[in-house]
Amino acid sequence: MEYDFLIVGSGLFGSVCAHELNKKGKKVLVVDKRGHLGGNIYTENNDGIQVHKYGAHIFHTNDKYIWDYVNSFVEFNRFTNSPLANYEGKLFNLPFNMNTFYQLWGTKTPQEALDVINQQRKEIVAGPQNLEEQAISLVGRDIYEKLIKGYTEKQWGRACSELPAFIINRLPVRFTYDNNYFSDRYQGIPIGGYTKLIECMLDGIEVRLNVDFLKDKELLTKLAKEIIYTGPIDEFFDYQFGALEYRTLRFESETLPVENYQGNAVINFTERQIPYTRIIEHKHFDFVSTKHTVITKEYPSEWKLGDEPYYPVNDNKNMELFKQYRTLAKTKANVHFGGRLGEYKYLDMHLVIKSALNMVSEL
C-alpha cells in the first residue's frame, strides 16, 4: 500500500484531517470528485471578488483554540453577519431585535416590545406541536407571518404546520439594538477566500481532483491502510437500506456593472411567492473596491438522487435510517466516516474542524 491514509473529499473536514495526519508524518492522499478543492466552502476569484460558489459561509465560534487554529493558516477579517429581511419591499433587521420590533410596531423600549410579543404568544395555549406553533410561541404572530413563514416554507418545501418544532429552537431573539446575527466572540471570513485556507491546509499533500471514489472504490481502497470518507454515508453502502433525504439548492449568479448592488452581504426574501430565499452580494463578505459586483440568488428545492445534498432532513424517519448505516459503518474497521454527509448532520464550520481534530486524535 502506497499511503497510510486515503481521504475522500477535500472539504473542511477532509482537509483538516489531511493536514494533521501529514504533520504527524503519515503519507496521505486526498481525492475529490469535483474539479476544485474546498468542497462547499470553495470560493472562486472573480476579478478580485471572492465568490462563495455554494452559498454564504461565515466562520463564527466561541472556541479560541479553533479560532487560533484557522488563523494559523490565513488571516481572517472582522466581518459581522448582519442580514436584512425584505418583506413586500420593506426592510427589517435580523436577527429579531429592538430594531426589528421598532420597524414592525414602533416600539422603543424592551418592555414595549415584550408586551406586544407576550400578547401575541397567548394564542398558543398548549406546548408547540410544529414549527408554526413554536415560532408564534417565541415571537408572536406578526413576526411569524412576515419574516418566518414564507422563508421557511421555501427553504423546506413544506408548510410550517407540517415541520417539526425543533428546527427553530435556536431562533435568536434579542431585546437590544444589536444586528449581529451570531453571538459568538470570534467571527470573520478568510482574507482572500476559503479556497486559500484549504490550499494552505493541503500544502505539501498529494491531491487528485476529478476522481470519483465510489466509481473506483476497489482500486483506490487498495492504495491505503486507512480511509477517511466524507461523502454521503448511504451512497458508500449503495443505499442498501434506502436513501437518506436532503434539501438541495440551485444558485443563479450574475456579474453586474455596478460597484454596489444592495449594500449588504445577505438579504433574505421572506414572501412565499418570491422563489428564491436570499440574494448574496459577495464583495461585502471580504470587501474589495471594484467597478463590478457579483450577486447570487439561492433557490431551494426537493432533492433527488444525483442532486447535490445540502441540508439533511433530520426527521424521525431519516434518523432511524441513518442509525442503520451508522451501525453498518462500525463493521468497516479501516473506514472512518466524518463531516456533514458522513455524519448526516448539519454542522457549523468550527464544529466540523473540532470533529476532524477529534477523529485524528482517536486514530
VODRENDO-434228 format. One record per residue (C-alpha): residue in three letters; x, y, z. Coordinates in steps of 0.1 Angstrom, whole numbers, padded with zeros to 4 digits, always signed. Each point is the difference from the previous one (the first is absolute). Example, Ala and Ser with C-alpha at 12.3 -4.5 7.8 and 13.67 -1.06 7.14 Angstrom:
// residues 2
ALA+0123-0045+0078
SER+0014+0034-0007
This chain:
// residues 363
MET+0000+0000+0000
GLU+0013+0034-0011
TYR-0017+0021+0027
ASP-0008+0000+0037
PHE-0032+0018-0006
LEU-0023+0007-0030
ILE-0024+0029+0007
VAL-0031+0002-0022
GLY-0010+0037-0003
SER+0020+0032+0002
GLY-0026+0019+0020
LEU+0007+0014+0034
PHE-0002-0033+0019
GLY+0022-0019-0025
SER+0026+0029-0002
VAL+0004+0003+0038
CYS+0005-0038+0002
ALA+0025+0000-0028
HIS+0020+0029+0015
GLU+0001-0015+0035
LEU+0009-0035-0012
ASN+0027+0014-0024
LYS+0014+0020+0030
LYS+0003-0033+0019
GLY+0021-0015-0028
LYS-0027-0020-0016
LYS-0001-0004-0038
VAL-0033+0014-0012
LEU-0019+0000-0033
VAL-0031+0023-0004
VAL-0025-0007-0028
ASP-0030+0021-0010
LYS-0026-0006-0027
ARG-0003+0038-0007
GLY+0026+0019-0021
HIS+0009+0023+0029
LEU+0010-0001+0037
GLY-0021+0010+0029
GLY-0033-0018-0004
ASN-0029+0024+0007
ILE+0022+0027+0015
TYR+0018+0005-0033
THR+0004+0036-0010
GLU+0007+0011-0036
ASN+0019+0032-0009
ASN-0021+0022-0023
ASP+0024+0029-0008
GLY+0007+0006+0036
ILE-0033-0010+0015
GLN+0000-0033+0019
VAL-0032-0018-0010
HIS-0015-0025+0024
LYS-0010-0025-0027
TYR-0022-0022+0023
GLY-0016+0026+0022
ALA+0011+0023+0027
HIS+0025-0014+0025
ILE+0007+0022+0031
PHE+0024-0013+0026
HIS-0010+0005+0036
THR+0010-0016+0033
ASN+0004+0005+0037
ASP+0029-0025+0000
LYS+0033+0020+0001
TYR+0020-0031-0009
ILE-0020-0006-0032
TRP+0002+0038-0008
ASP+0038+0000+0005
TYR+0002-0032-0020
VAL-0016+0014-0032
ASN+0019+0032+0004
SER+0033-0019+0000
PHE-0006-0007-0037
VAL-0015+0033-0013
GLU-0010+0033+0015
PHE-0037+0005+0006
ASN-0018+0033-0003
ARG-0025+0015+0025
PHE-0031-0007-0020
THR-0032+0003+0021
ASN-0031-0018-0014
SER-0029+0024+0001
PRO-0025-0012-0026
LEU-0032+0018-0010
ALA-0035-0013-0008
ASN-0020+0013-0029
TYR-0038-0003+0004
GLU-0022+0017-0026
GLY+0028+0024-0007
LYS+0006+0010+0036
LEU+0033-0008+0017
PHE+0003-0014+0035
ASN+0031-0007+0021
LEU+0010-0035+0009
PRO+0003-0018+0024
PHE-0032+0011+0017
ASN+0010+0029+0023
MET-0011+0034+0011
ASN+0006+0014-0035
THR-0024-0026-0014
PHE-0026+0007+0026
TYR+0002+0037-0006
GLN-0004-0005-0038
LEU-0030-0022+0006
TRP-0019+0017+0028
GLY+0018+0032+0008
THR+0010-0013+0035
LYS+0030+0017+0015
THR+0006-0018+0033
PRO+0005-0037+0007
GLN-0031+0000+0022
GLU-0022+0015-0027
ALA+0013-0027-0025
LEU-0004-0028+0026
ASP-0036+0011+0007
VAL-0009-0003-0037
ILE+0016-0034-0003
ASN-0015-0013+0032
GLN-0035+0010-0012
GLN+0005-0018-0033
ARG+0015-0031+0017
LYS-0032-0007+0018
GLU-0016-0017-0030
ILE+0022-0030+0007
VAL-0015-0015+0032
ALA+0016-0035-0001
GLY+0035-0011-0007
PRO+0011+0008-0037
GLN-0007-0030-0022
ASN+0016+0013-0032
LEU+0022+0027-0014
GLU-0028+0025-0004
GLU-0012-0003+0036
GLN+0036+0001+0012
ALA+0007+0032-0019
ILE-0031+0017+0013
SER+0008-0011+0035
LEU+0034+0016-0003
VAL-0006+0033-0019
GLY-0037+0003-0006
ARG-0023+0000-0031
ASP+0013+0032-0017
ILE+0037-0011-0003
TYR-0010-0035-0009
GLU-0023+0011-0029
LYS+0024+0026-0014
LEU+0035-0013+0007
ILE-0001-0037+0007
LYS-0029-0018-0018
GLY+0007+0006-0037
TYR+0038-0003+0003
THR-0002-0033+0020
GLU-0026-0015-0023
LYS+0022+0008-0030
GLN+0031-0014+0017
TRP-0016-0033+0010
GLY-0027-0004-0027
ARG-0027-0007+0026
ALA-0026+0020+0019
CYS+0013+0012+0034
SER-0029-0019+0016
GLU+0016-0032-0013
LEU+0035+0007+0011
PRO+0014-0011+0034
ALA+0003+0027+0027
PHE+0037-0007+0007
ILE+0011+0016-0033
ILE-0002+0035+0015
ASN+0009-0008+0036
ARG+0031+0022-0004
LEU-0019+0029-0014
PRO+0019+0031+0013
VAL-0023+0026+0016
ARG+0017+0030+0017
PHE-0014+0030+0019
THR+0030+0021-0009
TYR+0008+0021-0030
ASP+0025-0025-0013
ASN+0000-0012-0036
ASN+0029-0024+0004
TYR-0016-0033-0010
PHE+0025-0022+0019
SER+0007+0005+0037
ASP+0034-0018-0003
ARG+0031+0018+0012
TYR+0019-0007-0032
GLN-0013+0006-0035
GLY+0014+0006-0035
ILE+0009-0011-0034
PRO+0034-0010-0014
ILE+0016+0030-0018
GLY+0004-0013-0036
GLY-0027-0026+0004
TYR-0005-0035+0014
THR+0018-0017-0029
LYS+0032+0017+0013
LEU-0007-0016+0034
ILE-0004-0035-0015
GLU+0031+0004-0022
CYS+0021+0009+0031
MET-0014-0031+0019
LEU+0009-0023-0029
ASP+0034+0015-0008
GLY+0025-0028-0007
ILE-0028-0027-0002
GLU-0008-0019-0031
VAL-0035+0009-0013
ARG-0018-0016-0030
LEU-0030+0019-0013
ASN-0028-0013-0023
VAL+0003-0034+0017
ASP-0033-0017+0009
PHE+0010-0023+0029
LEU-0032-0021-0002
LYS+0005-0008-0037
ASP+0036-0012+0006
LYS-0005-0012+0036
GLU+0016-0034-0004
LEU+0032+0015-0016
LEU+0003+0030+0023
THR-0006-0020+0032
LYS+0031-0021-0008
LEU+0022+0032+0001
ALA-0003+0007+0037
LYS-0002-0017+0034
GLU-0027+0023+0013
ILE-0027+0020-0017
ILE-0018+0031+0012
TYR-0032+0004-0019
THR-0019+0034+0000
GLY-0026-0008-0026
PRO-0036-0012+0005
ILE+0000-0030+0023
ASP-0030-0016-0017
GLU+0017+0003-0034
PHE+0031-0018+0013
PHE-0022-0030+0008
ASP-0019+0002-0033
TYR-0031+0012+0017
GLN-0007-0035+0013
PHE-0025+0012+0026
GLY-0013+0028-0022
ALA+0011+0036-0007
LEU+0003+0026+0027
GLU-0019+0032-0008
TYR+0014+0035-0005
ARG-0010+0034-0012
THR+0020+0013-0029
LEU+0007+0035-0014
ARG+0003+0016-0034
PHE+0022+0031-0005
GLU-0005+0027-0026
SER+0030+0024-0001
GLU+0003+0033-0019
THR+0029+0023-0006
LEU-0014+0036+0000
PRO+0017+0032-0013
VAL-0006+0019+0033
GLU+0022+0004+0030
ASN-0026-0007+0026
TYR-0033-0018-0007
GLN-0018-0004+0034
GLY+0024+0014+0026
ASN+0000-0031+0021
ALA+0014-0035-0003
VAL-0033-0018+0006
ILE-0036+0010-0005
ASN-0027-0026+0007
PHE-0032+0001-0020
THR-0028-0013+0023
GLU-0030+0000-0023
ARG-0011-0034-0011
GLN-0007+0010-0036
ILE+0036+0012-0006
PRO+0017-0032-0010
TYR+0035+0007+0014
THR+0007+0002+0037
ARG+0028+0026-0001
ILE+0024+0021-0021
ILE+0037-0001+0009
GLU+0023+0028-0011
HIS+0034-0016+0004
LYS+0023+0031+0001
HIS-0015+0010+0034
PHE+0014-0032+0017
ASP+0036+0011-0006
PHE-0004+0035-0014
VAL+0020+0010-0031
SER-0003+0031-0021
THR-0010-0010-0035
LYS-0021+0015-0027
HIS-0022-0031-0002
THR-0018-0023+0025
VAL-0012-0036+0001
ILE-0033-0010+0014
THR-0015-0035+0005
LYS-0036-0010+0005
GLU-0007-0032+0019
TYR-0029-0023-0010
PRO-0007-0029+0024
SER-0016-0031-0015
GLU-0009-0036+0006
TRP+0030-0023-0001
LYS+0002-0031-0022
LEU+0029-0025-0006
GLY+0026+0018-0020
ASP-0006+0034+0015
GLU+0024+0017+0023
PRO-0010-0007+0036
TYR+0000+0031+0022
TYR-0023-0002+0030
PRO-0006-0034+0017
VAL-0037-0006+0007
ASN+0005-0011+0036
ASP-0036-0012+0007
ASN-0007-0032+0018
LYS-0003-0021-0032
ASN+0034+0011-0013
MET+0018-0003+0034
GLU-0012-0036+0004
LEU+0014-0007-0035
PHE+0033+0017+0009
LYS+0004-0021+0031
GLN-0001-0031-0022
TYR+0028+0014-0021
ARG+0020+0011+0030
THR-0002-0036+0014
LEU+0011-0014-0033
ALA+0029+0025-0001
LYS+0013-0014+0032
THR+0007-0033-0017
LYS+0025+0018-0024
ALA+0030+0000+0023
ASN+0023+0020-0024
VAL-0026+0025-0013
HIS-0009+0030+0021
PHE-0030+0022-0008
GLY+0000+0037+0008
GLY-0013+0035-0011
ARG-0035+0012-0008
LEU-0008-0028-0024
GLY+0018-0028+0018
GLU-0017+0009+0033
TYR-0033+0010-0016
LYS+0000+0032+0021
TYR+0000+0037-0008
LEU+0032+0013+0016
ASP+0013+0035+0004
MET+0036+0003-0012
HIS+0016+0002+0034
LEU-0017-0032+0010
VAL+0012-0017-0033
ILE+0036+0009+0010
LYS-0005-0012+0036
SER-0014-0033-0012
ALA+0029-0005-0025
LEU+0025+0007+0027
ASN-0017-0025+0023
MET+0001-0026-0027
VAL+0037+0004-0006
SER+0007-0001+0037
GLU-0020-0033+0003
LEU+0017-0015-0030
